[in-house]
Amino acid sequence: MPKRFLMCPTTYFDIEYEINPWMHTDNRVDQALALHQWRQIHDTYERIGHIVETLDPVKGLPDLIFTANAALVIDGKVMLSRFRYPERQGETRYNQAWFESNAKRLGITEIRLAEHNFEGEGDALFTGDTIIAGYGFRSEQPAHRELADFFNIKVISVKLVDPYFYHLDTCFSPLSPEAAMFLPNAFDAEGVAAIKKHFKTLIETTPREAAAYGLNAVSDGHNVVMSNMAPTLAKQLKDHGFNPITTPITEFHKSGGAVRCVTLEIRT
């Protein structure tokens, strides 16, 4: 069954401010290379049978390309993000407008703005019948109750403790309902225990390969589209029966992002 993803072209992507440890305004984006890398991810999804929708880029909103942070979408219901930092709060109106204008076509039945700080699939990853939700740097734990009530789905809260892994999707990635990969050091002890209890198969990676954004990946249950800078993790995935598809992400890495960050799954 093909998945449907939302992506935003990199027309206005750059490092214009610093809101995470990876971002440095003197480390500018190579615009042509960023577009090429974005296109490689986009075309990979289509090549393996998935559908890609596009959100129009907006000048002055360089991080709009990180569509994973826009919302969480499950069964046609959309929980829009409430961004912590003012630099990103202007994105919400454009994300909301896109969902509203495409609601009928896609079968979207309800759109709601989170009441608490919540940054979409950056901090909430749906797998099987459960949402794994992170908090500590961007999203607030009370938002997890909102998710549980809105989607009527079990939510497992995990606390993030390393500012270099400020979003859940930088240090954890579900591969299937039974399998996931993660960096234990990015979580407190209770979070590690909760993740280990929930998944039958867990692939642990090193801080070095997590810092190369190997965990910021998208899986369809077999294919795993991921950074090309984490070769050991790619081999581990192969050994567990997955098909890693590696792609360069250097320009997104400058802003603290990679494959998952530029991809929002639309489940309707």
PyRosetta script that sets phi, psi and omega in degrees:
from pyrosetta import init, pose_from_sequence

init()
pose = pose_from_sequence("MPKRFLMCPTTYFDIEYEINPWMHTDNRVDQALALHQWRQIHDTYERIGHIVETLDPVKGLPDLIFTANAALVIDGKVMLSRFRYPERQGETRYNQAWFESNAKRLGITEIRLAEHNFEGEGDALFTGDTIIAGYGFRSEQPAHRELADFFNIKVISVKLVDPYFYHLDTCFSPLSPEAAMFLPNAFDAEGVAAIKKHFKTLIETTPREAAAYGLNAVSDGHNVVMSNMAPTLAKQLKDHGFNPITTPITEFHKSGGAVRCVTLEIRT")
pose.set_psi(1, 121.5)
pose.set_omega(1, -178.7)
pose.set_phi(2, -67.8)
pose.set_psi(2, 146.1)
pose.set_omega(2, 173.8)
pose.set_phi(3, -93.3)
pose.set_psi(3, 159.0)
pose.set_omega(3, 176.4)
pose.set_phi(4, -117.1)
pose.set_psi(4, 127.0)
pose.set_omega(4, -177.6)
pose.set_phi(5, -119.7)
pose.set_psi(5, 151.4)
pose.set_omega(5, 173.4)
pose.set_phi(6, -111.5)
pose.set_psi(6, 127.7)
pose.set_omega(6, 177.2)
pose.set_phi(7, -131.1)
pose.set_psi(7, 159.8)
pose.set_omega(7, 179.7)
pose.set_phi(8, -129.4)
pose.set_psi(8, 122.7)
pose.set_omega(8, -179.5)
pose.set_phi(9, -57.3)
pose.set_psi(9, 156.8)
pose.set_omega(9, -169.9)
pose.set_phi(10, -89.6)
pose.set_psi(10, 21.6)
pose.set_omega(10, -173.6)
pose.set_phi(11, -48.4)
pose.set_psi(11, -42.9)
pose.set_omega(11, -175.9)
pose.set_phi(12, -114.5)
pose.set_psi(12, 17.6)
pose.set_omega(12, -179.1)
pose.set_phi(13, -72.3)
pose.set_psi(13, 130.1)
pose.set_omega(13, 174.9)
pose.set_phi(14, -166.1)
pose.set_psi(14, 175.3)
pose.set_omega(14, 175.7)
pose.set_phi(15, -98.8)
pose.set_psi(15, 95.4)
pose.set_omega(15, -175.3)
pose.set_phi(16, -103.4)
pose.set_psi(16, -7.6)
pose.set_omega(16, 179.6)
pose.set_phi(17, -159.1)
pose.set_psi(17, 175.5)
pose.set_omega(17, -178.0)
pose.set_phi(18, -128.3)
pose.set_psi(18, 108.5)
pose.set_omega(18, 180.0)
pose.set_phi(19, -127.7)
pose.set_psi(19, 9.1)
pose.set_omega(19, 170.1)
pose.set_phi(20, -151.6)
pose.set_psi(20, 164.4)
pose.set_omega(20, -173.9)
pose.set_phi(21, -63.8)
pose.set_psi(21, -16.2)
pose.set_omega(21, -179.2)
pose.set_phi(22, -82.1)
pose.set_psi(22, -24.3)
pose.set_omega(22, -170.2)
pose.set_phi(23, -85.7)
pose.set_psi(23, 128.4)
pose.set_omega(23, 175.8)
pose.set_phi(24, -139.7)
pose.set_psi(24, 122.0)
pose.set_omega(24, -172.8)
pose.set_phi(25, -64.9)
pose.set_psi(25, -16.6)
pose.set_omega(25, 176.5)
pose.set_phi(26, -87.1)
pose.set_psi(26, -0.5)
pose.set_omega(26, 178.9)
pose.set_phi(27, -105.4)
pose.set_psi(27, 74.8)
pose.set_omega(27, -170.2)
pose.set_phi(28, -72.4)
pose.set_psi(28, 156.2)
pose.set_omega(28, -179.0)
pose.set_phi(29, -82.3)
pose.set_psi(29, 137.9)
pose.set_omega(29, 170.0)
pose.set_phi(30, -81.1)
pose.set_psi(30, 104.4)
pose.set_omega(30, -170.7)
pose.set_phi(31, -60.2)
pose.set_psi(31, -44.6)
pose.set_omega(31, -178.6)
pose.set_phi(32, -65.3)
pose.set_psi(32, -41.1)
pose.set_omega(32, -179.7)
pose.set_phi(33, -68.9)
pose.set_psi(33, -37.9)
pose.set_omega(33, 178.1)
pose.set_phi(34, -60.8)
pose.set_psi(34, -44.6)
pose.set_omega(34, 179.3)
pose.set_phi(35, -64.2)
pose.set_psi(35, -40.3)
pose.set_omega(35, 178.7)
pose.set_phi(36, -62.9)
pose.set_psi(36, -43.2)
pose.set_omega(36, 179.9)
pose.set_phi(37, -68.2)
pose.set_psi(37, -38.9)
pose.set_omega(37, 176.2)
pose.set_phi(38, -61.5)
pose.set_psi(38, -44.2)
pose.set_omega(38, -179.1)
pose.set_phi(39, -64.6)
pose.set_psi(39, -35.6)
pose.set_omega(39, 178.0)
pose.set_phi(40, -62.9)
pose.set_psi(40, -41.9)
pose.set_omega(40, 177.7)
pose.set_phi(41, -65.3)
pose.set_psi(41, -48.1)
pose.set_omega(41, 178.8)
pose.set_phi(42, -54.1)
pose.set_psi(42, -50.7)
pose.set_omega(42, -175.9)
pose.set_phi(43, -69.9)
pose.set_psi(43, -30.7)
pose.set_omega(43, 176.0)
pose.set_phi(44, -62.2)
pose.set_psi(44, -45.0)
pose.set_omega(44, 178.1)
pose.set_phi(45, -57.4)
pose.set_psi(45, -46.7)
pose.set_omega(45, -178.3)
pose.set_phi(46, -67.0)
pose.set_psi(46, -37.0)
pose.set_omega(46, -179.3)
pose.set_phi(47, -63.8)
pose.set_psi(47, -34.7)
pose.set_omega(47, -179.0)
pose.set_phi(48, -94.0)
pose.set_psi(48, 11.8)
pose.set_omega(48, 167.4)
pose.set_phi(49, 101.8)
pose.set_psi(49, 10.7)
pose.set_omega(49, -178.9)
pose.set_phi(50, -98.1)
pose.set_psi(50, 167.9)
pose.set_omega(50, -176.4)
pose.set_phi(51, -109.2)
pose.set_psi(51, 133.1)
pose.set_omega(51, -179.6)
pose.set_phi(52, -117.5)
pose.set_psi(52, 120.1)
pose.set_omega(52, 171.6)
pose.set_phi(53, -94.1)
pose.set_psi(53, 157.6)
pose.set_omega(53, 179.4)
pose.set_phi(54, -127.3)
pose.set_psi(54, 139.3)
pose.set_omega(54, 174.4)
pose.set_phi(55, -101.4)
pose.set_psi(55, 132.3)
pose.set_omega(55, -178.7)
pose.set_phi(56, -66.8)
pose.set_psi(56, 132.9)
pose.set_omega(56, 176.9)
pose.set_phi(57, -68.7)
pose.set_psi(57, 156.3)
pose.set_omega(57, -178.2)
pose.set_phi(58, -131.3)
pose.set_psi(58, 127.4)
pose.set_omega(58, 178.1)
pose.set_phi(59, -63.0)
pose.set_psi(59, 135.4)
pose.set_omega(59, -178.7)
pose.set_phi(60, 93.1)
pose.set_psi(60, -5.6)
pose.set_omega(60, 176.7)
pose.set_phi(61, -124.2)
pose.set_psi(61, 73.1)
pose.set_omega(61, -173.4)
pose.set_phi(62, -63.8)
pose.set_psi(62, -26.2)
pose.set_omega(62, -177.4)
pose.set_phi(63, -92.4)
pose.set_psi(63, 7.6)
pose.set_omega(63, 175.9)
pose.set_phi(64, -61.1)
pose.set_psi(64, -22.1)
pose.set_omega(64, 179.2)
pose.set_phi(65, -65.1)
pose.set_psi(65, -21.5)
pose.set_omega(65, -179.0)
pose.set_phi(66, -86.3)
pose.set_psi(66, 72.6)
pose.set_omega(66, -172.6)
pose.set_phi(67, -65.5)
pose.set_psi(67, -20.9)
pose.set_omega(67, 177.6)
pose.set_phi(68, -56.9)
pose.set_psi(68, -29.1)
pose.set_omega(68, -177.6)
pose.set_phi(69, -82.1)
pose.set_psi(69, -4.9)
pose.set_omega(69, -173.6)
pose.set_phi(70, -71.1)
pose.set_psi(70, -36.6)
pose.set_omega(70, -169.6)
pose.set_phi(71, -173.2)
pose.set_psi(71, 176.1)
pose.set_omega(71, 164.9)
pose.set_phi(72, -124.0)
pose.set_psi(72, 130.2)
pose.set_omega(72, -175.6)
pose.set_phi(73, -124.9)
pose.set_psi(73, 118.7)
pose.set_omega(73, 179.5)
pose.set_phi(74, -139.6)
pose.set_psi(74, 129.1)
pose.set_omega(74, 176.7)
pose.set_phi(75, 52.3)
pose.set_psi(75, 40.2)
pose.set_omega(75, 175.9)
pose.set_phi(76, 79.6)
pose.set_psi(76, 2.2)
pose.set_omega(76, 178.6)
pose.set_phi(77, -105.3)
pose.set_psi(77, 138.0)
pose.set_omega(77, -173.8)
pose.set_phi(78, -120.3)
pose.set_psi(78, 119.5)
pose.set_omega(78, 170.0)
pose.set_phi(79, -100.9)
pose.set_psi(79, 107.6)
pose.set_omega(79, 179.7)
pose.set_phi(80, -74.5)
pose.set_psi(80, 148.1)
pose.set_omega(80, -177.9)
pose.set_phi(81, -75.7)
pose.set_psi(81, 148.7)
pose.set_omega(81, 167.3)
pose.set_phi(82, -114.7)
pose.set_psi(82, 104.1)
pose.set_omega(82, -172.7)
pose.set_phi(83, -73.5)
pose.set_psi(83, 142.4)
pose.set_omega(83, 178.9)
pose.set_phi(84, -69.8)
pose.set_psi(84, -45.4)
pose.set_omega(84, -172.3)
pose.set_phi(85, -92.4)
pose.set_psi(85, 136.7)
pose.set_omega(85, 178.8)
pose.set_phi(86, -55.7)
pose.set_psi(86, -31.2)
pose.set_omega(86, -178.4)
pose.set_phi(87, -59.1)
pose.set_psi(87, -25.3)
pose.set_omega(87, -177.4)
pose.set_phi(88, -109.0)
pose.set_psi(88, -6.4)
pose.set_omega(88, -174.6)
pose.set_phi(89, -65.6)
pose.set_psi(89, -25.2)
pose.set_omega(89, 178.1)
pose.set_phi(90, -67.8)
pose.set_psi(90, -14.3)
pose.set_omega(90, -179.9)
pose.set_phi(91, -69.5)
pose.set_psi(91, -28.1)
pose.set_omega(91, -169.8)
pose.set_phi(92, -59.2)
pose.set_psi(92, -42.6)
pose.set_omega(92, -177.0)
pose.set_phi(93, -62.0)
pose.set_psi(93, -35.1)
pose.set_omega(93, -179.7)
pose.set_phi(94, -76.3)
pose.set_psi(94, -37.5)
pose.set_omega(94, 175.6)
pose.set_phi(95, -63.6)
pose.set_psi(95, -45.9)
pose.set_omega(95, 179.8)
pose.set_phi(96, -61.7)
pose.set_psi(96, -44.0)
pose.set_omega(96, -179.5)
pose.set_phi(97, -61.5)
pose.set_psi(97, -37.8)
pose.set_omega(97, 179.8)
pose.set_phi(98, -65.1)
pose.set_psi(98, -45.3)
pose.set_omega(98, 179.9)
pose.set_phi(99, -65.6)
pose.set_psi(99, -39.5)
pose.set_omega(99, 179.5)
pose.set_phi(100, -65.0)
pose.set_psi(100, -41.8)
pose.set_omega(100, -177.4)
pose.set_phi(101, -74.0)
pose.set_psi(101, -19.9)
pose.set_omega(101, -179.6)
pose.set_phi(102, -110.1)
pose.set_psi(102, 6.8)
pose.set_omega(102, -173.5)
pose.set_phi(103, -59.5)
pose.set_psi(103, -49.3)
pose.set_omega(103, -176.6)
pose.set_phi(104, -64.5)
pose.set_psi(104, -44.2)
pose.set_omega(104, -179.0)
pose.set_phi(105, -62.9)
pose.set_psi(105, -38.4)
pose.set_omega(105, -174.8)
pose.set_phi(106, -94.5)
pose.set_psi(106, -9.4)
pose.set_omega(106, -178.3)
pose.set_phi(107, 82.6)
pose.set_psi(107, 29.3)
pose.set_omega(107, 176.6)
pose.set_phi(108, -80.8)
pose.set_psi(108, 127.7)
pose.set_omega(108, -172.4)
pose.set_phi(109, -106.2)
pose.set_psi(109, -22.8)
pose.set_omega(109, -177.3)
pose.set_phi(110, -155.3)
pose.set_psi(110, 138.2)
pose.set_omega(110, 178.9)
pose.set_phi(111, -128.8)
pose.set_psi(111, 128.4)
pose.set_omega(111, -178.1)
pose.set_phi(112, -137.2)
pose.set_psi(112, 141.8)
pose.set_omega(112, 174.5)
pose.set_phi(113, -91.3)
pose.set_psi(113, 129.4)
pose.set_omega(113, -180.0)
pose.set_phi(114, -59.5)
pose.set_psi(114, 144.4)
pose.set_omega(114, 178.7)
pose.set_phi(115, -83.8)
pose.set_psi(115, -29.3)
pose.set_omega(115, 179.2)
pose.set_phi(116, -109.1)
pose.set_psi(116, 164.6)
pose.set_omega(116, 176.9)
pose.set_phi(117, -56.9)
pose.set_psi(117, 127.3)
pose.set_omega(117, -175.8)
pose.set_phi(118, -159.0)
pose.set_psi(118, 129.6)
pose.set_omega(118, -173.4)
pose.set_phi(119, -120.7)
pose.set_psi(119, 49.5)
pose.set_omega(119, 168.1)
pose.set_phi(120, 59.3)
pose.set_psi(120, -143.3)
pose.set_omega(120, -179.0)
pose.set_phi(121, -71.1)
pose.set_psi(121, -6.7)
pose.set_omega(121, 170.4)
pose.set_phi(122, -61.6)
pose.set_psi(122, -33.0)
pose.set_omega(122, -177.2)
pose.set_phi(123, -126.3)
pose.set_psi(123, 9.8)
pose.set_omega(123, -179.9)
pose.set_phi(124, -147.3)
pose.set_psi(124, 110.9)
pose.set_omega(124, -176.3)
pose.set_phi(125, -116.7)
pose.set_psi(125, 122.2)
pose.set_omega(125, -175.8)
pose.set_phi(126, -91.0)
pose.set_psi(126, 131.2)
pose.set_omega(126, 179.3)
pose.set_phi(127, -147.7)
pose.set_psi(127, 127.6)
pose.set_omega(127, -178.3)
pose.set_phi(128, 65.2)
pose.set_psi(128, -110.4)
pose.set_omega(128, 178.0)
pose.set_phi(129, -123.6)
pose.set_psi(129, 25.3)
pose.set_omega(129, -172.4)
pose.set_phi(130, -138.2)
pose.set_psi(130, 145.3)
pose.set_omega(130, 170.6)
pose.set_phi(131, -103.0)
pose.set_psi(131, 123.4)
pose.set_omega(131, 169.3)
pose.set_phi(132, -92.0)
pose.set_psi(132, 120.8)
pose.set_omega(132, -171.8)
pose.set_phi(133, -125.3)
pose.set_psi(133, 130.9)
pose.set_omega(133, -179.4)
pose.set_phi(134, -101.4)
pose.set_psi(134, 153.8)
pose.set_omega(134, 175.0)
pose.set_phi(135, -149.2)
pose.set_psi(135, 164.7)
pose.set_omega(135, 177.3)
pose.set_phi(136, 133.7)
pose.set_psi(136, -33.4)
pose.set_omega(136, -178.9)
pose.set_phi(137, -124.0)
pose.set_psi(137, -47.7)
pose.set_omega(137, -177.9)
pose.set_phi(138, -111.6)
pose.set_psi(138, -53.9)
pose.set_omega(138, -179.0)
pose.set_phi(139, -89.1)
pose.set_psi(139, 150.5)
pose.set_omega(139, 178.7)
pose.set_phi(140, -100.6)
pose.set_psi(140, 146.1)
pose.set_omega(140, -177.9)
pose.set_phi(141, -60.4)
pose.set_psi(141, -36.5)
pose.set_omega(141, 177.6)
pose.set_phi(142, -58.4)
pose.set_psi(142, -22.4)
pose.set_omega(142, 176.4)
pose.set_phi(143, -64.3)
pose.set_psi(143, -24.1)
pose.set_omega(143, -178.6)
pose.set_phi(144, -68.4)
pose.set_psi(144, -32.9)
pose.set_omega(144, 174.9)
pose.set_phi(145, -66.4)
pose.set_psi(145, -38.1)
pose.set_omega(145, 175.6)
pose.set_phi(146, -59.0)
pose.set_psi(146, -45.0)
pose.set_omega(146, -179.5)
pose.set_phi(147, -62.0)
pose.set_psi(147, -45.6)
pose.set_omega(147, -179.0)
pose.set_phi(148, -60.7)
pose.set_psi(148, -42.7)
pose.set_omega(148, -178.4)
pose.set_phi(149, -71.7)
pose.set_psi(149, -42.6)
pose.set_omega(149, -175.7)
pose.set_phi(150, -68.5)
pose.set_psi(150, -46.1)
pose.set_omega(150, -177.0)
pose.set_phi(151, -92.0)
pose.set_psi(151, -11.0)
pose.set_omega(151, -175.2)
pose.set_phi(152, 54.6)
pose.set_psi(152, 50.4)
pose.set_omega(152, -175.8)
pose.set_phi(153, -134.5)
pose.set_psi(153, 145.8)
pose.set_omega(153, 176.1)
pose.set_phi(154, -63.6)
pose.set_psi(154, 136.4)
pose.set_omega(154, 177.5)
pose.set_phi(155, -121.5)
pose.set_psi(155, 128.7)
pose.set_omega(155, 174.0)
pose.set_phi(156, -104.9)
pose.set_psi(156, 115.7)
pose.set_omega(156, -179.2)
pose.set_phi(157, -88.0)
pose.set_psi(157, 133.7)
pose.set_omega(157, 177.1)
pose.set_phi(158, -132.7)
pose.set_psi(158, 137.7)
pose.set_omega(158, -177.3)
pose.set_phi(159, -93.2)
pose.set_psi(159, 131.4)
pose.set_omega(159, 176.6)
pose.set_phi(160, -92.0)
pose.set_psi(160, 137.7)
pose.set_omega(160, -173.0)
pose.set_phi(161, -125.0)
pose.set_psi(161, -4.4)
pose.set_omega(161, -179.0)
pose.set_phi(162, -114.7)
pose.set_psi(162, 116.6)
pose.set_omega(162, -176.3)
pose.set_phi(163, -61.8)
pose.set_psi(163, -19.8)
pose.set_omega(163, 176.0)
pose.set_phi(164, -73.1)
pose.set_psi(164, -17.3)
pose.set_omega(164, 176.5)
pose.set_phi(165, -120.6)
pose.set_psi(165, 68.8)
pose.set_omega(165, -168.6)
pose.set_phi(166, -78.8)
pose.set_psi(166, -20.3)
pose.set_omega(166, 174.2)
pose.set_phi(167, -115.6)
pose.set_psi(167, 148.9)
pose.set_omega(167, 179.1)
pose.set_phi(168, -57.4)
pose.set_psi(168, -38.0)
pose.set_omega(168, -174.8)
pose.set_phi(169, -73.6)
pose.set_psi(169, -0.4)
pose.set_omega(169, 173.7)
pose.set_phi(170, -89.9)
pose.set_psi(170, -14.3)
pose.set_omega(170, -173.8)
pose.set_phi(171, -134.9)
pose.set_psi(171, 5.4)
pose.set_omega(171, -178.9)
pose.set_phi(172, -152.9)
pose.set_psi(172, 140.2)
pose.set_omega(172, 178.3)
pose.set_phi(173, -148.9)
pose.set_psi(173, 117.4)
pose.set_omega(173, 173.8)
pose.set_phi(174, -71.6)
pose.set_psi(174, 139.2)
pose.set_omega(174, -179.6)
pose.set_phi(175, -105.1)
pose.set_psi(175, -31.9)
pose.set_omega(175, 177.7)
pose.set_phi(176, -162.1)
pose.set_psi(176, 175.5)
pose.set_omega(176, 177.7)
pose.set_phi(177, -59.4)
pose.set_psi(177, -22.5)
pose.set_omega(177, -176.7)
pose.set_phi(178, -105.9)
pose.set_psi(178, -10.7)
pose.set_omega(178, -172.0)
pose.set_phi(179, -132.5)
pose.set_psi(179, 150.7)
pose.set_omega(179, 177.8)
pose.set_phi(180, -155.9)
pose.set_psi(180, 166.4)
pose.set_omega(180, 172.3)
pose.set_phi(181, -128.9)
pose.set_psi(181, 147.2)
pose.set_omega(181, -175.8)
pose.set_phi(182, -161.1)
pose.set_psi(182, 169.0)
pose.set_omega(182, 174.4)
pose.set_phi(183, -110.6)
pose.set_psi(183, 104.8)
pose.set_omega(183, -176.2)
pose.set_phi(184, -56.3)
pose.set_psi(184, -35.6)
pose.set_omega(184, -176.4)
pose.set_phi(185, -63.2)
pose.set_psi(185, -16.2)
pose.set_omega(185, -177.3)
pose.set_phi(186, -83.1)
pose.set_psi(186, -6.4)
pose.set_omega(186, -174.7)
pose.set_phi(187, -120.6)
pose.set_psi(187, 158.5)
pose.set_omega(187, 170.3)
pose.set_phi(188, -76.5)
pose.set_psi(188, 173.3)
pose.set_omega(188, -174.1)
pose.set_phi(189, -60.8)
pose.set_psi(189, -38.0)
pose.set_omega(189, -179.6)
pose.set_phi(190, -66.8)
pose.set_psi(190, -37.6)
pose.set_omega(190, 178.4)
pose.set_phi(191, -65.9)
pose.set_psi(191, -43.1)
pose.set_omega(191, 176.9)
pose.set_phi(192, -59.5)
pose.set_psi(192, -44.6)
pose.set_omega(192, -179.3)
pose.set_phi(193, -63.1)
pose.set_psi(193, -40.6)
pose.set_omega(193, -178.9)
pose.set_phi(194, -65.3)
pose.set_psi(194, -41.2)
pose.set_omega(194, 179.3)
pose.set_phi(195, -67.1)
pose.set_psi(195, -43.6)
pose.set_omega(195, -180.0)
pose.set_phi(196, -64.7)
pose.set_psi(196, -33.8)
pose.set_omega(196, 179.9)
pose.set_phi(197, -70.5)
pose.set_psi(197, -33.3)
pose.set_omega(197, -172.6)
pose.set_phi(198, -81.3)
pose.set_psi(198, -34.3)
pose.set_omega(198, -172.7)
pose.set_phi(199, -106.5)
pose.set_psi(199, 137.2)
pose.set_omega(199, 177.2)
pose.set_phi(200, -71.6)
pose.set_psi(200, -37.9)
pose.set_omega(200, -177.9)
pose.set_phi(201, -121.4)
pose.set_psi(201, 126.3)
pose.set_omega(201, 178.3)
pose.set_phi(202, -129.6)
pose.set_psi(202, 129.1)
pose.set_omega(202, 175.1)
pose.set_phi(203, -104.4)
pose.set_psi(203, 118.7)
pose.set_omega(203, 178.7)
pose.set_phi(204, -96.8)
pose.set_psi(204, 138.7)
pose.set_omega(204, 178.1)
pose.set_phi(205, -117.5)
pose.set_psi(205, 176.2)
pose.set_omega(205, -177.8)
pose.set_phi(206, -94.1)
pose.set_psi(206, 158.3)
pose.set_omega(206, 174.6)
pose.set_phi(207, -55.1)
pose.set_psi(207, -35.3)
pose.set_omega(207, -178.9)
pose.set_phi(208, -64.0)
pose.set_psi(208, -46.1)
pose.set_omega(208, -178.9)
pose.set_phi(209, -77.0)
pose.set_psi(209, -26.7)
pose.set_omega(209, 172.9)
pose.set_phi(210, -68.6)
pose.set_psi(210, -38.7)
pose.set_omega(210, 177.8)
pose.set_phi(211, -66.9)
pose.set_psi(211, -22.4)
pose.set_omega(211, 173.8)
pose.set_phi(212, -83.6)
pose.set_psi(212, 6.6)
pose.set_omega(212, 177.5)
pose.set_phi(213, 62.9)
pose.set_psi(213, 32.8)
pose.set_omega(213, 175.0)
pose.set_phi(214, -65.0)
pose.set_psi(214, -27.0)
pose.set_omega(214, -179.3)
pose.set_phi(215, -84.4)
pose.set_psi(215, -12.2)
pose.set_omega(215, 179.7)
pose.set_phi(216, -84.3)
pose.set_psi(216, 71.2)
pose.set_omega(216, -167.8)
pose.set_phi(217, -126.6)
pose.set_psi(217, 166.0)
pose.set_omega(217, 178.3)
pose.set_phi(218, -124.7)
pose.set_psi(218, 124.5)
pose.set_omega(218, -179.5)
pose.set_phi(219, -115.9)
pose.set_psi(219, 140.9)
pose.set_omega(219, 172.5)
pose.set_phi(220, -105.9)
pose.set_psi(220, 15.0)
pose.set_omega(220, -178.7)
pose.set_phi(221, 101.2)
pose.set_psi(221, -16.5)
pose.set_omega(221, 175.8)
pose.set_phi(222, -136.7)
pose.set_psi(222, -58.8)
pose.set_omega(222, 177.0)
pose.set_phi(223, -79.1)
pose.set_psi(223, 137.5)
pose.set_omega(223, 176.9)
pose.set_phi(224, -125.9)
pose.set_psi(224, 107.2)
pose.set_omega(224, 178.4)
pose.set_phi(225, -84.6)
pose.set_psi(225, 124.4)
pose.set_omega(225, -168.8)
pose.set_phi(226, -153.1)
pose.set_psi(226, 168.8)
pose.set_omega(226, 175.3)
pose.set_phi(227, -57.5)
pose.set_psi(227, 144.8)
pose.set_omega(227, 176.9)
pose.set_phi(228, -87.9)
pose.set_psi(228, 8.0)
pose.set_omega(228, -177.0)
pose.set_phi(229, -102.2)
pose.set_psi(229, 14.0)
pose.set_omega(229, 179.8)
pose.set_phi(230, -129.4)
pose.set_psi(230, 68.3)
pose.set_omega(230, -173.8)
pose.set_phi(231, -64.4)
pose.set_psi(231, -34.5)
pose.set_omega(231, 179.9)
pose.set_phi(232, -67.5)
pose.set_psi(232, -41.7)
pose.set_omega(232, 177.6)
pose.set_phi(233, -63.8)
pose.set_psi(233, -40.3)
pose.set_omega(233, 177.2)
pose.set_phi(234, -60.3)
pose.set_psi(234, -40.5)
pose.set_omega(234, 177.7)
pose.set_phi(235, -65.8)
pose.set_psi(235, -40.4)
pose.set_omega(235, 177.3)
pose.set_phi(236, -59.9)
pose.set_psi(236, -41.0)
pose.set_omega(236, 178.5)
pose.set_phi(237, -62.2)
pose.set_psi(237, -44.1)
pose.set_omega(237, 177.2)
pose.set_phi(238, -58.8)
pose.set_psi(238, -43.7)
pose.set_omega(238, -178.5)
pose.set_phi(239, -63.5)
pose.set_psi(239, -24.4)
pose.set_omega(239, 178.6)
pose.set_phi(240, -96.4)
pose.set_psi(240, 9.6)
pose.set_omega(240, 174.1)
pose.set_phi(241, 91.5)
pose.set_psi(241, 7.1)
pose.set_omega(241, 177.3)
pose.set_phi(242, -92.9)
pose.set_psi(242, 163.8)
pose.set_omega(242, 179.9)
pose.set_phi(243, -113.0)
pose.set_psi(243, 92.0)
pose.set_omega(243, 179.6)
pose.set_phi(244, -70.6)
pose.set_psi(244, 132.7)
pose.set_omega(244, 175.4)
pose.set_phi(245, -118.7)
pose.set_psi(245, 106.8)
pose.set_omega(245, -172.8)
pose.set_phi(246, -92.2)
pose.set_psi(246, 148.2)
pose.set_omega(246, -177.0)
pose.set_phi(247, -148.8)
pose.set_psi(247, 147.1)
pose.set_omega(247, -179.7)
pose.set_phi(248, -70.8)
pose.set_psi(248, 140.9)
pose.set_omega(248, -176.7)
pose.set_phi(249, -137.8)
pose.set_psi(249, 23.5)
pose.set_omega(249, -172.0)
pose.set_phi(250, -56.3)
pose.set_psi(250, -39.3)
pose.set_omega(250, -175.7)
pose.set_phi(251, -72.5)
pose.set_psi(251, -35.4)
pose.set_omega(251, 177.5)
pose.set_phi(252, -72.4)
pose.set_psi(252, -32.5)
pose.set_omega(252, 179.8)
pose.set_phi(253, -60.7)
pose.set_psi(253, -31.1)
pose.set_omega(253, 178.5)
pose.set_phi(254, -60.0)
pose.set_psi(254, -27.1)
pose.set_omega(254, -178.2)
pose.set_phi(255, -103.3)
pose.set_psi(255, 4.0)
pose.set_omega(255, -178.8)
pose.set_phi(256, 83.6)
pose.set_psi(256, 38.4)
pose.set_omega(256, -178.9)
pose.set_phi(257, -144.7)
pose.set_psi(257, 173.2)
pose.set_omega(257, 176.9)
pose.set_phi(258, -161.4)
pose.set_psi(258, -141.2)
pose.set_omega(258, -170.8)
pose.set_phi(259, -62.4)
pose.set_psi(259, -51.8)
pose.set_omega(259, -178.2)
pose.set_phi(260, -62.0)
pose.set_psi(260, -39.2)
pose.set_omega(260, -176.0)
pose.set_phi(261, -60.5)
pose.set_psi(261, -32.6)
pose.set_omega(261, -178.3)
pose.set_phi(262, -92.5)
pose.set_psi(262, 15.1)
pose.set_omega(262, -174.1)
pose.set_phi(263, -135.1)
pose.set_psi(263, 123.9)
pose.set_omega(263, 172.5)
pose.set_phi(264, -114.7)
pose.set_psi(264, 125.6)
pose.set_omega(264, 177.6)
pose.set_phi(265, -83.9)
pose.set_psi(265, 131.2)
pose.set_omega(265, 180.0)
pose.set_phi(266, -106.4)
pose.set_psi(266, 106.9)
pose.set_omega(266, -177.2)
pose.set_phi(267, -104.6)
pose.set_psi(267, 112.2)
pose.set_omega(267, -178.7)
pose.set_phi(268, -128.8)
pose.dump_pdb("model.pdb")
